[in-house]
Amino acid sequence: MKELKTSKGEFLAELLPDDAYDIDLINNELYFRSDFGDFKGVRKFRQLDIEGNYEIIGLLSEITEEQAKEIVVSYDDTQDLYYPDYNANEFFSLFTALESFNSLMQANEIDLNTNQLILKRI
């Protein structure tokens, strides 16, 4: 589990099995189904060692531009919106929130090709 912070809040990235589906979070217990192994489709759970309440934003591979805007900061120069490149330490150099979100993941050593669940502290 990786903890992430921006001025928009506190977030977590939790690695799940590649084939995880039917994902839910109840009282800091993460429930999901997986078709790996002998117990295909059986609901599994993982107790998250976290303080506070979190909500699921989505899987890393499925984060949309709108969801990314709720995570990364932006700057409006009245003509364009700019977002920070967290990976290159160049502030407000990217043109989409999703690019900025991906740079935030990379800056925190999160492989964009892994099945990470993104959670937000509420």
C-alpha positions in Angstrom: 0.0 0.0 0.0 1.3 3.5 -0.9 0.1 6.7 0.7 -0.2 9.7 -1.5 -0.9 13.3 -0.6 -1.8 16.3 -2.7 -3.5 19.6 -1.7 -6.7 17.9 -2.7 -6.5 15.2 0.0 -5.0 11.9 1.2 -5.1 8.9 -1.1 -4.0 5.3 -1.0 -2.9 2.9 -3.8 -3.5 -0.7 -2.9 -2.2 -3.5 -5.1 -4.8 -6.1 -6.0 -4.5 -9.4 -7.9 -4.5 -8.8 -11.7 -7.9 -10.5 -12.1 -9.7 -8.9 -9.1 -13.3 -7.8 -9.7 -16.5 -7.0 -7.8 -14.5 -4.8 -5.5 -16.0 -3.2 -2.4 -14.7 -1.4 0.8 -16.6 -1.8 4.0 -15.2 -0.6 7.4 -11.6 -0.7 6.1 -12.0 -4.2 4.8 -11.5 -4.6 1.1 -13.6 -7.3 -0.5 -13.1 -8.6 -4.0 -13.4 -11.7 -6.2 -10.6 -13.4 -8.1 -10.6 -16.3 -10.5 -7.0 -17.3 -9.6 -6.4 -20.6 -7.8 -8.7 -23.3 -6.6 -11.4 -20.9 -5.2 -12.5 -19.2 -8.4 -15.0 -16.4 -7.9 -15.0 -16.8 -4.1 -15.3 -13.5 -2.3 -12.0 -12.7 -0.5 -11.2 -9.9 1.9 -8.1 -8.0 3.0 -8.1 -5.9 6.2 -6.5 -2.6 5.5 -4.2 -1.2 8.2 -5.4 2.4 7.8 -6.8 5.1 10.1 -9.9 7.0 9.1 -12.5 6.3 6.4 -11.8 5.9 2.8 -13.9 5.6 -0.4 -13.0 3.8 -3.6 -12.2 6.1 -6.5 -11.4 3.3 -9.0 -8.8 1.1 -10.5 -5.6 2.8 -11.7 -6.2 1.6 -15.3 -9.7 3.0 -15.3 -9.2 6.5 -13.8 -10.9 9.1 -15.9 -9.9 12.7 -16.6 -12.7 13.9 -14.2 -11.5 11.6 -11.4 -7.9 12.7 -11.9 -9.1 16.3 -11.5 -10.3 15.5 -8.0 -6.8 14.2 -7.1 -4.3 16.6 -8.7 -4.0 20.4 -8.4 -4.4 22.7 -11.4 -3.6 26.3 -12.4 -5.8 28.4 -14.6 -4.0 31.1 -16.5 -7.4 32.3 -18.0 -6.6 30.6 -21.3 -5.6 27.1 -20.4 -5.5 24.8 -17.4 -2.1 23.4 -16.4 -1.3 20.5 -14.1 1.9 19.6 -12.3 4.4 17.0 -13.5 5.0 15.3 -10.1 7.6 13.1 -11.6 9.8 15.8 -13.1 9.5 18.5 -10.4 8.2 20.9 -13.1 5.2 22.6 -11.7 2.2 23.2 -14.0 3.7 21.8 -17.2 1.1 19.2 -18.2 -2.1 19.8 -20.1 -4.4 17.1 -18.7 -5.2 16.0 -15.2 -4.8 12.4 -16.3 -1.2 13.0 -17.4 -0.5 14.7 -14.0 -2.2 11.8 -12.1 0.0 9.3 -14.0 3.1 11.4 -13.1 2.0 11.4 -9.4 1.8 7.6 -9.5 5.3 7.3 -11.2 6.8 9.8 -8.7 5.6 7.5 -5.9 7.1 4.4 -7.6 3.8 2.9 -8.6 3.9 0.9 -11.8 1.1 2.1 -14.1 0.8 -1.4 -15.4 -0.2 -2.9 -12.1 -3.8 -3.4 -10.8 -3.8 -0.7 -8.1 -7.0 0.4 -6.4 -7.1 4.1 -5.7 -8.8 5.2 -2.4 -9.5 8.7 -1.1 -9.8 9.6 2.6 -13.2 11.1 3.4 
